[in-house]
Amino acid sequence: MGEFDLIERYFKAPARAMQFNEVVALGIGDDCALLQPAAGMQLAISSDMLVEGRHFFADVDPFTLGHKALAVNLSDLAACGARPLAFTLALSLPKVDEAWLASFSRGLLALAAEHNCSLIGGDTTQGPLNMCITVFGEVPKQQALLRSGAQAGDDIYVSGTVGDARLALEAMRGNVSLTADAFTAAKKRLETPTPRVNLGLALRCIASSAIDVSDGLLGDLGHILKQSQVGATIDTSAAIHLNTINFIAAQAINTKTTTQLIPQLTSQNQLQYVFSGGDDYELAFTAPVSQSQAVQAAALASKTPVTRIGQIEADLGLRLINAKGQSMPNNYGSWDHFK
């Protein structure tokens, strides 16, 4: 099978079967796709690359890999409060594996259809397995959620749960032992994250800043603090409850080896996963205290739980406190591809 046959069978034909949204004037089939944003709208654009051995294991289910390749990009749109419109796919393959391609494209296009996000072009080549997606969204002018809008006194929230993907990774590395059910739940969070697009849309004109949590909660929150030129205090007693699967896992561990395995899931481990685990693709955002009811209404409307974990402050820096308000050391880093 040649390059153009591959594109036609697994990407072009299925993409044509999807209903284009009104912004896509021309999709796959020419040198360029054409987008026509509606009046008063701005385009939101983001790119993410997934590389075998760096972002995923060689034996990962290609269906889930297709899902995740798009999900991590949709998560960026969610953090901006943008509605997904379209995306391009650049795909490097060691060889043409038709079964792999069929499964990968199904996972990719199923999530695209869920968000009415059209595949409009890209490229394929032979080489090490990796994929790069560029996604396009739209947001009304002056309503984009940015990292630079946090103000002293704002509450800090996180959507869903974080740290679960890191737990799965540690289990796959053999550093933590889990029951089959606990491992399946954690692995699902790692391989098929849920982009919080509906929450991002609901937070327009409510949140003062936002970011998607991909490299670790505290590290990503630090980007908001830097660009907003503010500081923050995080309540670890609230944050630890973000990592629900750790608690499930701790209760479900094989009782024959509980004494050996429980120390690996201490509160310190849980905070490590929550604060610097990465690969969560949840939203961290800030909002004025006066908007607290609106935040809860947005969470309810989008069917996405949110948890308040701290407050923005004028004093620069990121501080951690326990349930008693006592200061705690901040020894948590975040993911960096070049460190």
Long-range contacts (C-beta under 8 A, 24 or more apart in sequence): 1-96, 1-98, 3-124, 3-125, 6-96, 6-101, 6-124, 7-124, 9-101, 10-101, 10-102, 10-104, 10-105, 11-89, 11-105, 11-119, 11-122, 14-105, 14-109, 15-109, 15-118, 15-119, 15-120, 18-109, 18-112, 18-113, 18-118, 18-119, 19-116, 20-118, 21-85, 21-86, 21-116, 21-117, 21-118, 23-85, 23-86, 23-138, 24-85, 24-86, 24-118, 24-120, 26-120, 27-86, 27-118, 27-119, 27-120, 27-121, 28-119, 28-120, 28-121, 32-121, 33-86, 33-88, 33-120, 33-121, 35-85, 35-86, 35-120, 35-136, 37-138, 38-138, 40-140, 40-141, 41-138, 41-139, 41-140, 41-141, 42-138, 42-139, 42-140, 42-141, 42-144, 43-85, 43-136, 43-137, 43-138, 44-77, 44-80, 44-82, 44-136, 44-137, 44-138, 44-139, 44-144, 45-134, 45-135, 45-136, 45-137, 46-73, 46-76, 46-77, 46-80, 46-134, 46-135, 47-73, 47-132, 47-133, 47-134, 47-135, 48-72, 48-73, 48-76, 48-132, 48-133, 49-130, 49-131, 49-132, 50-130, 50-131, 50-132, 51-128, 51-129, 51-130, 52-128, 52-129, 52-130, 54-337, 56-191, 57-172, 58-129, 60-191, 61-103, 61-191, 62-100, 62-101, 62-103, 62-104, 62-107, 63-103, 63-104, 63-106, 63-107, 64-107, 64-191, 64-192, 65-104, 65-107, 65-191, 66-103, 66-104, 66-105, 66-106, 66-107, 66-108, 66-109, 66-110, 66-111, 67-107, 67-108, 67-110, 67-111, 67-191, 67-192, 68-191, 68-192, 68-193, 69-108, 69-131, 69-133, 70-108, 70-111, 70-112, 70-117, 70-133, 70-135, 71-111, 71-192, 71-193, 71-194, 71-195, 71-281, 72-133, 72-193, 72-195, 72-214, 72-281, 73-133, 73-134, 73-135, 74-111, 74-115, 74-117, 74-135, 74-195, 74-197, 75-193, 75-195, 75-196, 75-212, 75-214, 75-281, 75-283, 76-135, 76-212, 77-135, 77-137, 77-195, 77-197, 77-200, 78-195, 78-196, 78-197, 78-199, 78-200, 78-201, 78-212, 78-283, 79-145, 79-200, 79-210, 79-211, 79-212, 79-283, 79-285, 80-137, 80-139, 80-144, 80-145, 80-146, 80-200, 80-210, 81-139, 81-143, 81-144, 81-145, 81-200, 81-201, 81-203, 81-204, 81-207, 81-210, 82-137, 82-138, 82-139, 82-144, 82-200, 83-137, 83-138, 83-139, 83-197, 83-201, 84-115, 84-116, 84-117, 84-135, 84-136, 84-137, 84-197, 85-117, 85-118, 85-136, 85-137, 85-138, 86-117, 86-118, 86-119, 86-120, 86-135, 86-136, 87-112, 87-117, 87-118, 87-119, 87-120, 87-133, 87-134, 87-135, 87-136, 88-119, 88-120, 88-121, 88-122, 88-133, 88-134, 89-119, 89-121, 89-122, 89-123, 89-131, 89-132, 89-133, 90-122, 90-123, 90-124, 90-131, 90-132, 90-133, 90-134, 91-122, 91-123, 91-124, 91-125, 91-130, 91-131, 92-124, 92-125, 92-126, 92-127, 92-128, 92-129, 92-130, 92-131, 93-124, 93-125, 93-126, 93-127, 93-129, 94-126, 94-127, 94-128, 94-129, 95-126, 115-195, 115-197, 139-204, 140-204, 143-204, 143-205, 145-200, 145-203, 145-204, 145-207, 145-209, 145-210, 145-285, 146-209, 146-210, 146-227, 147-209, 147-210, 147-211, 147-223, 147-224, 147-227, 147-228, 148-209, 148-227, 148-228, 149-207, 149-208, 149-209, 149-228, 149-286, 150-208, 150-209, 150-224, 150-225, 150-228, 150-230, 150-286, 150-312, 151-208, 151-228, 151-230, 151-286, 151-288, 151-312, 152-230, 152-312, 152-313, 152-314, 153-288, 153-289, 153-311, 153-312, 154-208, 154-209, 154-286, 154-287, 154-288, 154-289, 154-311, 154-312, 155-286, 155-287, 155-288, 155-289, 155-292, 155-295, 155-308, 155-310, 155-311, 155-312, 156-221, 156-232, 156-234, 156-284, 156-285, 156-286, 156-308, 156-309, 156-310, 156-311, 156-312, 157-283, 157-284, 157-285, 157-286, 157-287, 157-295, 157-306, 157-307, 157-308, 157-309, 158-213, 158-217, 158-239, 158-242, 158-282, 158-283, 158-284, 158-285, 158-306, 158-307, 158-309, 159-196, 159-199, 159-282, 159-283, 159-284, 159-285, 159-299, 159-304, 159-305, 159-306, 160-194, 160-196, 160-242, 160-280, 160-282, 160-304, 160-305, 161-189, 161-242, 161-243, 161-244, 161-245, 161-280, 161-282, 162-213, 162-217, 162-242, 162-243, 162-273, 162-274, 162-277, 162-280, 162-282, 163-242, 163-243, 163-245, 163-246, 163-270, 163-273, 163-274, 163-275, 163-277, 163-280, 164-189, 164-190, 164-243, 164-244, 164-245, 164-246, 164-273, 164-277, 164-280, 165-189, 165-190, 165-193, 165-277, 165-278, 165-279, 165-280, 166-272, 166-273, 166-276, 166-277, 166-278, 166-279, 167-243, 167-245, 167-246, 167-249, 167-273, 167-277, 169-279, 170-273, 175-264, 176-249, 176-261, 176-264, 176-265, 177-253, 177-254, 177-257, 177-261, 178-249, 178-252, 178-253, 179-249, 179-252, 179-253, 179-254, 181-252, 182-245, 182-248, 182-249, 182-252, 182-253, 185-245, 185-248, 186-245, 186-249, 189-245, 189-280, 190-279, 193-279, 193-280, 193-281, 194-281, 195-281, 196-281, 196-282, 196-283, 196-302, 196-304, 198-301, 198-302, 198-303, 198-304, 199-283, 199-298, 199-299, 199-302, 199-304, 199-306, 200-283, 201-302, 202-297, 202-298, 202-299, 202-301, 202-302, 203-283, 203-285, 203-287, 203-295, 203-298, 206-287, 206-291, 206-294, 206-295, 206-298, 207-285, 207-286, 207-287, 207-291, 207-295, 208-285, 208-286, 208-287, 208-288, 209-285, 209-286, 210-283, 210-284, 210-285, 210-286, 211-283, 211-284, 211-285, 212-281, 212-282, 212-283, 212-284, 213-278, 213-280, 213-281, 213-282, 213-283, 213-284, 214-278, 214-279, 214-280, 214-281, 214-335, 215-278, 215-334, 215-335, 215-336, 216-275, 216-276, 216-277, 216-278, 216-332, 216-333, 216-334, 216-335, 217-242, 217-274, 217-275, 217-276, 217-277, 217-280, 217-284, 218-275, 218-276, 218-318, 218-330, 218-332, 218-334, 219-276, 219-332, 219-333, 219-334, 219-335, 220-284, 220-334, 221-284, 221-318, 222-318, 222-334, 224-284, 224-286, 225-312, 225-316, 225-318, 228-312, 229-316, 230-312, 230-313, 230-314, 230-316, 231-312, 231-313, 231-314, 231-315, 231-316, 231-317, 231-318, 231-319, 232-310, 232-311, 232-312, 232-313, 232-318, 232-319, 233-310, 233-311, 233-313, 233-319, 233-320, 233-321, 234-309, 234-310, 234-318, 234-319, 234-320, 234-321, 235-309, 235-310, 235-321, 235-322, 235-323, 236-271, 236-320, 236-321, 236-322, 236-323, 236-328, 237-322, 237-323, 238-307, 238-308, 238-309, 238-310, 239-271, 239-274, 239-275, 239-307, 239-309, 239-310, 240-267, 240-270, 240-271, 240-274, 241-307, 242-274, 242-307, 242-309, 243-270, 243-273, 243-274, 246-270, 246-273, 271-332, 272-332, 275-332, 276-332, 276-333, 276-334, 276-335, 278-334, 278-335, 286-312
